[in-house]
Amino acid sequence: MRLSRLSFPQLLLSAMIAAQPLAASAKVELLQTPALQSSRAAQGVITNLYPLDAGYLLTGERGLLLQWQSDGQWQQLDSPVSVGLTSVATLAGGSAVAVGHDAAILHRSRDGDWQKVFDGYDLTRLQIAALESRRDQLQQQIDNPEEDADIDELGYQLEELEFALEDTQAELESGPNKPLLDVVAASDQRLFATGAYGTLLRSDNGGESWQLASAGLDNPDRFHLNAITRGADGSLYIVGESGTGFASRDGGDSWEAMELPYDGSLFGIVSQAGSRNLVAFGLQGHVLISRDDGNSWQHHQLDAGASLLGGTIDDRGRVVLVGHGGLVASFSIAQPDDITVRKHPSGAAFSAVAVEGEQLILAGQFGVTAWHMN
């Protein structure tokens, strides 16, 4: 188990809802119970934000979905679940998808209603089916070996797979335990969601149904996949635990491992519109910069040393990263050594940021707020 090394949304939300029961019956209830309406929703734990119309669509603890504007006006949306939500993506025509704890996936239709279309029980069933298929393949190789087959190695693999299958089948009784941590739209109809223990899900119908895509990644240790983004040319990028990184140049049909110059956990990756620039960031202030679509990377580290949890790049190449202790770091991607580090007076842990001129929209531990950089 590596839950202690999950990304900020999982760690922070887990702390906030630690008092809630963890029995399977409680999990089912949270996945089936609509989020409570609250007059203080905008001051709750906010995990992510996504530009929408003249404002932002926000996700947060206990199933929070909010529409928020920089003048402080906000509206809480009806959410069908009470598990923490970690990320959101919008699609053409007004539909949207949100993901969160217990592998919950919500789909918003064009009329604005949110419905749960997937959860951890669906994920477990998909994983069981994949393991059973692989088991049958291994058994077939053992029963009908090729001339140079290593029967002992195949037998070992089959034994390990049987153990994994037993553990996964037990999850149907114990309840979901794998959060989804990020989601991105690869096209108008195709989306990908990433999560704990190497989980990668794919939808080809605008988020209405999902299939397991983890087997497409060379990730035998099932490292957590903390973030996914889409580059200017349509390429997709994933970063996660232990310096894990993957890129797809064909819309997610195939994936290749990226060689990253840092082997610690990365919590986010962002791309600059209309350019080849990417920035990944994570544990203890580590920052990775690519100017060639992820083919090569430069490694930097903030002197502040605080973990970086969210970030953005504007059209001019200005990077803003946020993290623990109210940390706000900014620099031009053309001059990454010239970094300005500020501390927000709240000292809050920030998980997401957007830039509006000289004003920042900061989301995290104490909700969402606007803050002038100067």
Backbone torsions as a table, in degrees:
resi	resn	phi	psi	omega
1	MET	NA	136.2	-178.6
2	ARG	-129.4	31.7	-175.3
3	LEU	-60.5	-28.8	-177.9
4	SER	-67.9	-12.0	-177.9
5	ARG	-112.4	24.2	175.1
6	LEU	-74.5	171.2	-178.8
7	SER	-72.9	170.6	-175.5
8	PHE	-53.1	-47.5	-178.2
9	PRO	-56.0	-41.1	179.6
10	GLN	-67.7	-47.1	-177.3
11	LEU	-63.9	-46.5	-176.0
12	LEU	-69.7	-45.1	179.3
13	LEU	-65.7	-36.1	178.1
14	SER	-61.1	-41.0	178.4
15	ALA	-66.3	-38.2	-177.1
16	MET	-70.3	-30.5	-176.0
17	ILE	-114.0	23.1	-176.4
18	ALA	-61.6	-26.1	-177.8
19	ALA	-74.2	-12.1	-178.8
20	GLN	-77.0	144.2	179.8
21	PRO	-64.1	150.0	-176.5
22	LEU	-107.6	5.0	179.0
23	ALA	-64.0	156.0	-178.0
24	ALA	-58.2	-37.1	-179.6
25	SER	-63.4	-35.8	177.9
26	ALA	-68.2	-39.0	179.0
27	LYS	-63.3	-42.7	177.9
28	VAL	-60.0	-41.7	-179.7
29	GLU	-62.3	-43.6	-179.5
30	LEU	-66.0	-35.1	178.6
31	LEU	-73.6	-17.8	-177.9
32	GLN	-110.8	-5.7	-176.0
33	THR	-100.1	123.1	178.1
34	PRO	-60.8	148.7	177.6
35	ALA	-63.5	142.3	177.7
36	LEU	-73.0	141.2	172.4
37	GLN	-76.7	139.3	-176.8
38	SER	-142.2	138.8	176.9
39	SER	-73.1	-10.6	180.0
40	ARG	-116.0	23.6	-177.1
41	ALA	-58.1	-37.5	-177.9
42	ALA	-71.7	-8.1	175.8
43	GLN	-104.4	4.1	177.1
44	GLY	-79.8	-177.0	178.5
45	VAL	-71.1	118.7	179.0
46	ILE	-108.6	128.2	-174.1
47	THR	-99.8	-28.3	-176.2
48	ASN	-159.3	160.7	176.4
49	LEU	-141.3	151.2	-178.4
50	TYR	-139.3	126.6	-179.7
51	PRO	-57.5	134.5	-179.3
52	LEU	-150.2	117.9	-179.3
53	ASP	54.4	-123.7	-178.8
54	ALA	-94.1	8.1	-177.7
55	GLY	-145.7	-138.7	-174.2
56	TYR	-141.8	148.8	171.1
57	LEU	-102.8	124.6	-172.5
58	LEU	-117.0	146.7	171.6
59	THR	-115.8	156.4	-179.2
60	GLY	-165.7	-165.7	-177.1
61	GLU	-62.9	155.0	171.3
62	ARG	52.9	36.0	175.4
63	GLY	81.6	15.6	-175.6
64	LEU	-65.3	131.5	168.6
65	LEU	-131.6	123.9	-175.3
66	LEU	-132.1	145.5	164.0
67	GLN	-104.0	126.7	-171.9
68	TRP	-134.2	141.8	177.3
69	GLN	-117.9	154.2	-173.9
70	SER	-66.4	-14.8	175.4
71	ASP	-84.2	6.2	176.7
72	GLY	94.0	-6.8	178.0
73	GLN	-74.3	139.6	-179.4
74	TRP	-152.1	161.2	178.5
75	GLN	-141.2	128.8	175.6
76	GLN	-83.0	130.8	-179.6
77	LEU	-92.9	154.1	176.3
78	ASP	-69.8	126.6	-179.4
79	SER	-121.3	136.2	-175.5
80	PRO	-82.9	-1.3	-177.9
81	VAL	-131.4	162.9	176.5
82	SER	-117.4	13.3	172.3
83	VAL	-83.9	155.7	178.6
84	GLY	-62.6	139.0	176.2
85	LEU	-106.9	141.7	-169.7
86	THR	-116.2	-22.1	-176.7
87	SER	-162.0	162.8	-177.8
88	VAL	-147.8	149.0	174.4
89	ALA	-138.2	144.7	178.8
90	THR	-110.1	155.2	-178.4
91	LEU	-124.6	164.2	177.6
92	ALA	-61.0	143.6	178.2
93	GLY	90.1	-1.2	174.5
94	GLY	99.8	-4.0	176.7
95	SER	-79.9	163.8	-177.9
96	ALA	-155.8	163.6	178.6
97	VAL	-135.7	134.5	174.1
98	ALA	-122.9	146.2	179.9
99	VAL	-127.3	161.1	-179.4
100	GLY	-171.5	-155.1	-176.1
101	HIS	-63.7	158.0	-178.1
102	ASP	54.6	30.3	178.4
103	ALA	56.1	29.6	178.2
104	ALA	-68.2	135.7	172.5
105	ILE	-128.8	125.1	178.4
106	LEU	-109.1	143.6	178.4
107	HIS	-122.4	129.5	176.4
108	ARG	-103.1	121.9	177.4
109	SER	-77.0	173.0	-177.6
110	ARG	-64.7	-21.6	178.6
111	ASP	-83.1	-2.0	173.2
112	GLY	98.7	-4.7	-179.4
113	ASP	-83.2	136.1	177.6
114	TRP	-98.4	134.4	176.8
115	GLN	-132.9	144.1	174.4
116	LYS	-78.8	125.5	-178.5
117	VAL	-114.6	-6.3	-174.9
118	PHE	-162.6	148.3	173.6
119	ASP	-152.0	-172.7	-174.4
120	GLY	-63.5	-27.5	176.7
121	TYR	-69.1	-39.3	174.5
122	ASP	-62.8	-41.6	178.8
123	LEU	-61.8	-44.9	-179.8
124	THR	-61.1	-41.4	178.9
125	ARG	-64.1	-39.9	177.0
126	LEU	-63.5	-39.8	-179.7
127	GLN	-68.8	-38.1	176.9
128	ILE	-62.1	-44.9	179.6
129	ALA	-61.0	-40.3	179.6
130	ALA	-66.8	-41.2	179.3
131	LEU	-67.1	-40.2	178.7
132	GLU	-64.1	-39.3	178.1
133	SER	-63.9	-44.1	178.9
134	ARG	-65.8	-38.2	177.2
135	ARG	-60.2	-45.1	-179.6
136	ASP	-63.9	-36.7	178.1
137	GLN	-64.9	-44.4	179.5
138	LEU	-63.9	-42.4	179.9
139	GLN	-62.4	-37.9	177.8
140	GLN	-65.0	-39.3	178.4
141	GLN	-66.6	-34.3	178.9
142	ILE	-73.2	-42.5	-178.9
143	ASP	-70.3	-30.5	-178.8
144	ASN	-130.5	68.8	-172.3
145	PRO	-69.5	146.3	170.3
146	GLU	-74.6	167.3	-172.5
147	GLU	-60.3	-37.5	-177.2
148	ASP	-102.3	19.0	-176.8
149	ALA	-69.2	141.5	174.9
150	ASP	-95.5	94.7	-174.4
151	ILE	-62.9	-38.6	179.6
152	ASP	-61.8	-43.5	179.8
153	GLU	-66.0	-41.3	178.3
154	LEU	-63.7	-38.3	177.6
155	GLY	-64.9	-39.8	176.9
156	TYR	-62.9	-45.1	178.7
157	GLN	-60.6	-40.3	179.9
158	LEU	-65.7	-40.3	178.4
159	GLU	-63.6	-44.4	178.6
160	GLU	-63.1	-38.5	-179.7
161	LEU	-67.6	-36.9	177.7
162	GLU	-62.5	-39.9	176.7
163	PHE	-62.8	-44.1	179.8
164	ALA	-63.3	-37.6	179.6
165	LEU	-66.2	-41.3	177.6
166	GLU	-61.9	-44.0	179.3
167	ASP	-62.2	-42.5	-178.2
168	THR	-68.0	-40.4	177.3
169	GLN	-62.2	-33.8	179.0
170	ALA	-66.0	-25.2	180.0
171	GLU	-66.3	-24.2	176.4
172	LEU	-64.5	-26.2	178.0
173	GLU	-89.6	-42.6	-175.4
174	SER	-78.3	-22.8	178.2
175	GLY	102.9	164.4	-176.8
176	PRO	-60.7	145.7	178.0
177	ASN	-143.8	12.7	-176.5
178	LYS	-117.4	107.4	176.6
179	PRO	-74.5	146.0	166.3
180	LEU	-92.1	137.8	-168.8
181	LEU	-113.6	-18.8	-179.5
182	ASP	-160.0	159.4	178.5
183	VAL	-148.3	145.8	179.4
184	VAL	-144.2	147.4	173.7
185	ALA	-91.8	118.4	176.9
186	ALA	-83.4	-26.2	177.3
187	SER	-159.0	-171.3	-179.3
188	ASP	-64.7	-25.3	-177.3
189	GLN	-117.7	-23.7	-175.5
190	ARG	-98.1	130.7	175.8
191	LEU	-131.3	157.2	173.0
192	PHE	-130.8	139.8	175.1
193	ALA	-122.6	136.9	179.9
194	THR	-115.6	156.9	-178.5
195	GLY	-165.1	-163.7	-176.0
196	ALA	-68.6	154.4	175.6
197	TYR	55.6	41.1	173.7
198	GLY	72.5	20.0	-177.0
199	THR	-73.8	126.0	172.4
200	LEU	-132.5	122.6	179.3
201	LEU	-116.7	151.4	-177.9
202	ARG	-134.6	139.3	173.5
203	SER	-124.5	137.4	177.8
204	ASP	-114.9	11.9	179.0
205	ASN	-133.7	42.1	174.6
206	GLY	73.3	20.0	176.3
207	GLY	93.9	6.4	-178.8
208	GLU	-78.0	-30.8	175.5
209	SER	-142.6	158.9	-170.7
210	TRP	-137.0	151.6	176.8
211	GLN	-133.8	154.4	-179.0
212	LEU	-76.0	131.9	-179.2
213	ALA	-126.5	11.4	-175.5
214	SER	-61.3	-30.6	-176.8
215	ALA	-64.7	-17.5	179.2
216	GLY	-76.8	-6.2	-179.6
217	LEU	-106.1	140.8	174.1
218	ASP	-84.4	80.1	-172.8
219	ASN	-137.7	63.1	-173.9
220	PRO	-62.8	-25.4	178.8
221	ASP	-86.3	1.5	177.4
222	ARG	53.9	45.9	177.0
223	PHE	-63.1	145.8	179.3
224	HIS	-60.2	137.7	176.8
225	LEU	-105.6	100.4	-167.5
226	ASN	-85.2	-25.8	-173.6
227	ALA	-155.8	151.6	177.2
228	ILE	-142.6	142.8	178.3
229	THR	-143.7	165.0	178.6
230	ARG	-112.9	129.4	179.2
231	GLY	-80.9	172.5	-177.1
232	ALA	-62.3	-29.8	-178.9
233	ASP	-92.7	6.6	-179.5
234	GLY	94.0	-6.4	176.3
235	SER	-64.0	152.1	179.6
236	LEU	-113.8	144.6	-176.9
237	TYR	-135.2	134.9	177.6
238	ILE	-122.6	137.9	170.7
239	VAL	-131.7	158.4	-177.9
240	GLY	-167.6	-146.8	-174.1
241	GLU	-69.3	147.9	173.9
242	SER	54.8	40.3	177.2
243	GLY	68.8	20.9	179.9
244	THR	-69.3	136.3	177.1
245	GLY	-154.6	139.5	179.3
246	PHE	-137.8	151.1	176.7
247	ALA	-133.3	146.5	173.9
248	SER	-127.9	128.9	-179.9
249	ARG	-101.7	2.6	-176.2
250	ASP	-129.7	36.5	175.7
251	GLY	72.9	19.5	177.6
252	GLY	96.7	4.8	176.3
253	ASP	-69.9	-32.7	177.0
254	SER	-144.1	156.7	-176.3
255	TRP	-133.0	145.7	174.7
256	GLU	-127.2	146.1	178.9
257	ALA	-72.7	139.2	173.9
258	MET	-94.3	141.0	175.8
259	GLU	-89.2	103.2	-176.7
260	LEU	-102.1	141.3	-176.2
261	PRO	-85.9	32.3	179.4
262	TYR	-154.5	132.4	-175.3
263	ASP	-108.8	16.8	173.9
264	GLY	-95.5	-177.3	-176.7
265	SER	-75.0	135.1	173.9
266	LEU	-110.6	130.5	-173.6
267	PHE	-102.8	-11.3	-178.7
268	GLY	-160.7	159.4	173.4
269	ILE	-148.7	135.7	-178.4
270	VAL	-133.1	155.8	-179.3
271	SER	-124.6	155.0	178.3
272	GLN	-98.1	130.8	-179.7
273	ALA	-60.6	135.4	175.1
274	GLY	71.6	17.5	-179.1
275	SER	-143.4	178.1	178.5
276	ARG	-98.7	9.4	-172.5
277	ASN	-82.8	137.4	175.7
278	LEU	-134.8	147.5	173.5
279	VAL	-133.6	125.7	173.0
280	ALA	-113.3	151.7	-173.4
281	PHE	-153.3	159.9	-178.3
282	GLY	-176.0	-133.3	-169.7
283	LEU	-59.8	135.6	171.7
284	GLN	54.3	37.3	173.2
285	GLY	76.3	16.5	179.5
286	HIS	-76.7	135.1	-178.4
287	VAL	-131.3	132.2	176.3
288	LEU	-117.2	134.1	-177.0
289	ILE	-124.8	131.3	174.8
290	SER	-124.9	135.8	176.1
291	ARG	-112.7	11.5	-176.4
292	ASP	-137.4	45.6	175.4
293	ASP	62.5	33.7	175.0
294	GLY	81.8	9.1	178.9
295	ASN	-76.5	-31.3	176.4
296	SER	-142.5	155.6	-173.1
297	TRP	-138.2	147.4	170.4
298	GLN	-109.3	141.3	-175.7
299	HIS	-108.2	127.5	175.9
300	HIS	-130.9	161.7	175.7
301	GLN	-142.9	131.9	178.3
302	LEU	-71.0	141.1	177.1
303	ASP	-63.3	-29.6	-177.7
304	ALA	-62.1	-32.3	174.1
305	GLY	77.4	-3.8	179.7
306	ALA	-74.9	148.1	-180.0
307	SER	-68.4	141.1	-178.7
308	LEU	-100.9	129.0	-168.5
309	LEU	-118.7	-19.0	-179.2
310	GLY	-152.8	160.3	-179.6
311	GLY	-170.9	172.3	179.2
312	THR	-157.5	157.3	171.4
313	ILE	-126.6	127.8	177.9
314	ASP	-87.0	178.6	-175.3
315	ASP	-63.7	-23.6	-179.7
316	ARG	-87.1	-0.4	-179.0
317	GLY	86.2	16.1	175.7
318	ARG	-85.0	124.6	-178.3
319	VAL	-101.9	133.5	172.9
320	VAL	-126.5	124.3	179.2
321	LEU	-120.8	143.9	-179.2
322	VAL	-130.2	160.4	-178.9
323	GLY	-169.3	-148.8	-176.0
324	HIS	-66.7	154.1	173.5
325	GLY	65.0	25.1	-179.9
326	GLY	75.8	15.1	-176.4
327	LEU	-65.9	130.6	173.3
328	VAL	-132.9	111.9	-179.1
329	ALA	-114.0	138.2	-179.9
330	SER	-138.3	146.2	177.9
331	PHE	-164.2	160.7	171.6
332	SER	-83.0	136.1	-179.1
333	ILE	-63.9	-19.9	176.5
334	ALA	-78.7	-18.3	-179.9
335	GLN	-135.0	68.4	-173.7
336	PRO	-68.3	-14.9	177.6
337	ASP	-81.6	-14.9	179.8
338	ASP	-97.7	81.7	-173.2
339	ILE	-106.3	131.2	173.1
340	THR	-100.4	125.3	-179.3
341	VAL	-114.5	125.8	176.9
342	ARG	-121.0	163.1	174.9
343	LYS	-124.3	122.4	175.5
344	HIS	-67.6	139.3	-175.1
345	PRO	-61.3	-21.1	-180.0
346	SER	-71.7	-24.6	-175.0
347	GLY	68.8	14.3	-176.1
348	ALA	-71.6	155.3	168.2
349	ALA	-81.6	121.5	-179.4
350	PHE	-102.7	136.9	-177.3
351	SER	-110.0	-13.9	-177.9
352	ALA	-156.2	155.0	-178.9
353	VAL	-150.5	147.4	171.1
354	ALA	-133.2	154.4	-177.9
355	VAL	-113.0	128.4	172.6
356	GLU	-125.5	91.4	-175.7
357	GLY	65.0	-120.9	176.9
358	GLU	-96.7	9.7	-179.8
359	GLN	-108.1	137.7	175.9
360	LEU	-104.1	142.4	169.3
361	ILE	-103.7	113.2	-173.7
362	LEU	-109.5	131.8	179.9
363	ALA	-127.6	141.4	178.8
364	GLY	171.5	-134.4	-169.2
365	GLN	-57.4	-38.5	-176.2
366	PHE	-112.1	24.8	177.1
367	GLY	103.5	-145.4	-176.4
368	VAL	-128.1	141.1	-177.4
369	THR	-151.9	156.1	173.7
370	ALA	-98.2	140.6	-176.5
371	TRP	-145.8	128.6	179.0
372	HIS	-78.8	134.9	-178.4
373	MET	-69.1	-29.0	-177.7
374	ASN	-98.1	NA	NA
